[in-house]
């Protein structure tokens, strides 16, 4: 190998070595996904209860906090969705589940991931069809406003209905794992929860 090739190979080898070293130091995929899901639960509950019309009368500070929480939540959703597209589902059905229960398990997870992504996408659609420029967290412009009121109203209806429908899916998902934990005794809740919470389950 010539000296020129050796010089070119060294930075590449160094970058690969640093990448492997960094990867070893990062938390395991299932560990950070558990933390991500745990952080998303209170935010999901907040947006189920508090709509923009509820927050606006509370004042400018309340709206600013609500808007920034929405930006954080959507960022989490998109990060989870990107990881799913790259590596598929992280959760495994478990050996005690039958074929139908396994298919139901996969369906629930995929419905949640795709549903939350569509919520984020419809939020982008609201910004795109708005009459004024909307900013996520009062920081990040959502989309250039095209002032399409009819389409904006339709997307707004879909955005709201879909989010509340996902609330029902979340309840079914939680109930399914509680049933597994209690009836099948397969420690489903411990598998889902961070290790710090295992002593309570």
N, C-alpha and C positions, 0 to 999 in steps of 0.2 A: 504493500500500500504506500502511495506517495505521501510526502510530507503535507501537501495541500489537503489531501483527503483526511489525514490524521487530524489536522487543525480543524477541519470542518466537522469531524465526528465528535471531537471533544465537547464543544458546547451542547450538542444534541444529547450526548451521553450524560452530561451534567444535569441538563434539564429533566431527562427521564428519571435520573436518580433522585433529584429533588422532588419530583412529582410522586414517586413511590414513597419517599420518606414522609411527605405531607399526607398522603392517603392513609398511611399506617397510623398517623397521629389523629386523624379525624374520627369522630364517633362512628360506630357501626350504623349501617343504614336503618335497621329496625329501631335502634336506640334514638336517633334523631327524629325519626318519623313519629315515635311515641310522644316525644316532647312537642313536636309540631302539632299533633292532634290534640294534645292536652291544652295547648295554648289557644287553639282554634275554638274549643268548646264554649268558653265564656263569651268570646266575640260573636259566635254564631247565635248564642242565646240573646245577646244584647240586640242584635239586628232583627231577631224575631220579635222582640218586644217593642223596640224603639224605631219608629219610622221617622223620616225627615220632618214630617208635619208635627210630630211630637217634640222634636228637638228644637226646632226654630224658635218657638215661644220662650224657650229657656235662656235665650240670649246668645250673643256672638261667641263667647268662650265655649259654651256647650256644643254649639255647632262645629266649632273648630276641632274640638276633641273627637266628636262623632265622625267627622270627615277624615281625620288622621287614623282613627281606628279602622275605618273602611279601607284606607290605603294599605294598612298593615295586613288586614284580613285578606284582601285580594292578592297581595304579594305572596302570602302563605299558600293560597289556593293555586296560583300559577306555578309556584315552586314545586308543590306536590304533583301537579298535573305534568310538569316537565319531567320530573323523576319517573312518574308512571309511564310516560311515553318512551322514555329511554330504557327502563329496566323492568317494566311490568308491575304487577301487584306484588307487594312485599309480604302481605299476610298469607299464611298457609291455612287451608281449611281445618286441619287436625285429623288424626287417625280415627277418632270416634264418630265422626260425621259420616252418614250414608251418602250415596251418590246424589240424591235430591237435595239434601242439606248442603253438600259441597257446591252444587250449582247455584243454590240460593245464596250462599256465602259470597261467591264470586260476583253474582249479579248485584248484590247490595253494595259491594265495594266499588264496582264499576259505575253503578248509578250515582253514588256519592261523588266520585271523582269527576265524571263527565257533567253531572248536574251542577256542581260548584263552578266548573269551568264555564258552563253556559251562563251562569249568573254573572260571572266576570265579563263574558263576551257581551251579554245584553246590557251591562253597565256601560261598556264602550259604545254600544249602539245608542244608548240614551244621550251620551255626550256628543255623538256624531250627528244626531238628528235634532239636538237642542237649538234654541234660538240664540243662546249666549254660550260663551266658552266656559265649560265646567272644568274644575281642577280637583283632582284627587288629593285629599288632605290639604287643599288650598296651596298645593305645591306643584303637582304634576298635571299638565293639561291632558284631559282625557282624549279628546279628538277635536278636529276643526268643526265648529258648529255649522250645519247645513240648513238649519231652520226648516224642518219638515214636521210640522205639528201633528199631523195625523199619524204618521209613522212613529213619532216619538211617544204618542199616547198608547199605541199598540204595543210597542216595545216595553213601555213602562208597565202595562198590564201583565205582559208575559213575565217580566222580571220579578214582579211581586208574587204572582201566582206560583211560579216555579220555585221561588225561594221558600214559600210556605209549604209547598208540596215536599220539598227536600227536608223540611222540618219533620214531616211525617216519616220519611225514609230514615232519618236519624233516630227517631224513636223506635222504629222497627228494628233497626240495626243494633241499638243498645239492648232492646228486649231479647233479641236473638242471642247475643253474647251472654246476657244474664242467664238465660235458659241453659246455654251450654255449660256455664260455670256451676250452676246449681244442680241441674238434672244429669248432665253427662259427667260432671266433675272432671273436666279437662283443663281447669285453670285458665279458661278463656280470658277472664278479666285481668289476671296477672300477666298474661302474655301481652295484652294490650296496654297495660299501665306501666309507667316508669317504675324502676326497682324500689324507689323510695316509698311508693304506695303499697308495696306487696304485703306488708304486715297488716294492712287494714282489710285485705281481701281474703 
